[in-house]
Amino acid sequence: MTPGRPPPRPDGQGFDGAESAAGAADTLGQTATPPALPPGTFDLGNGLSFLANYTGQGAANPVGGIRQGSAYAGQLFLGIDGDLQRLAGIAGGSFHVAVTNRHGRSLANDVIGNNTSVQEIFGGGQTTRLTLLSYQQKLFDDRLDIEFGRLVANISFLNSPLYCNFQTNSACGNPTFVFKTSNFTFWPVSSWGAHAKAWLTDRVFVHAGVYEVNPLHQQPGDNGLDFSIKGATGAIVPFELGYSTTFANDVLPRNYGIGGWYDASDYADPVRDVTGRAAVLTGLPPATRFGRSGVYARFDQMVWRPDPAGIQGLTLFGVAMAGTSGRLIEDYFLEIGAVQTGTFAGRPYDTAGFVINTQRFSPLALQTIALAQNAIGRNRSLPGQQIMMELNYGIQVTPAIRLTPNLQYIVNPDQTRFPYRNRNIPDAFVVGAKLSIDLFTLAGLARGPGSR
């Protein structure tokens, strides 16, 4: 290995982001592999590789929410990765393509009433779209990595394969605070973007990007094929300084990162309308503001590994986020969690996970609800934070199929979508399950966990 060069990195691992279409699906929890293993890709042997999978997430709330009910959402994914060194002799070059089809309903939208989904696979328009189309170039012995094209920020920044061990959208695919307080672009809604990552040592990197913000791409029915910048309102710029190791260079792999974002785009004022009065009372469109920012610190650390040659063990992770400018509906976000890979004897690829996080509502968010409550003659105490948690068990049914039953609980479901509701939304208990199927592994064209 060349001195100073980063060690080989399993795709989708670490804080430095996914490096392929397959890696994107893996780090977003859409493959039938546990967090420490790469997905089951079908490699043609000439530089082209494919990943096809299906992810379904069901959820029901027997207790709490506005009312009781159930919902199912799913996604079909097809990814293509091309190694241009093998295909065309372009050293360090590659291309990536991903197409998704999302369908189904959201339990949070339909019956619980809060605006953080308990089914991460829902969102971005329940339709078929081109989600990724990019060119990637590695330079200087892989120490500099540049990618540009039709991209989404959340597969490259503020992501970890641990987060999507869970079904709750409060943790997977990114800590939800960033979407509540900025126009951070998200899977599967692509726009023009670019990012560059430089490895200062084999463990330390700096990473920065810029992504077009275009609300037109988020409209229902958008297929991702409109490459114009018509409708763009600005750009978001994420950045991170990270320390990242893998099984290749660390007995107990760890990732630590500090970073933030500047959202140089338009957003709707959370309280005021176009005339400067309270929008919740006038019914007029909200005023348009420009520019928001935030910072974060995060980590994951493997703390127990019984076999130095295996992937099994216990990893802890945490995130802290806060806004630094703009008129925001949340003040801060805190999260802590754990994932155990390898559980019982004979179950080396099963996982057990727990995560809990809190979203602290801002005075602006509470002001809007208070104004609405006063208008209907109510004066009651409003919860200051929403707490979401999940406990799950991932079952590696076959090398191609993974099933993850989960239990979720929401304390103080946020009421921002229903400011005139005359009482708080009751705490919600959710029973869910995620099914992931790697289709090429199922067909015997790729290998998965436990394949022989």
Buried (B, 14 or more C-beta within 10 A) or exposed (E): EEEEBBEEBBBBBBBBBBBBBBBBBBBBBBBBBBBBBBBBBBBEEEBBBBBBBBBBBBBBBEEBBBEEBBBBBBBBBBBBBBBBBEBEEBEBBBBBBBBBBBBBBBBBBBBBBBBBBBBBBBBBBBBBBBBBBBBBBBBEBBBBBBBBBBBBBBBBBBBBBBBBBBBBBBBBBBBBBBBBBBBBBBBBBBBBBBBBBBBEEBBBBBBBBBBBBBBBBBEEEBEBEBEEEEBBBBBBBBBBBBBBBBBBBEEBBBBBBBBBBBBBBBBBBBBBBEEEEBBBBEEEEBBEBEBBBBEBBBBBBBEEBEEEEEBBBBBBBBBBBBBEEBBBBBBBBBBBBBBBBBBEEEBBBBBBBBBBBBBBBBEBBBBBBBBBBEEEEEEEEBBBBBBBBBBBBBBBBBBBBBBBBBBBBBBBBBBBEBBEBEEBBBBBBBBBBBBBBBBBBBEEBBBBBEEE
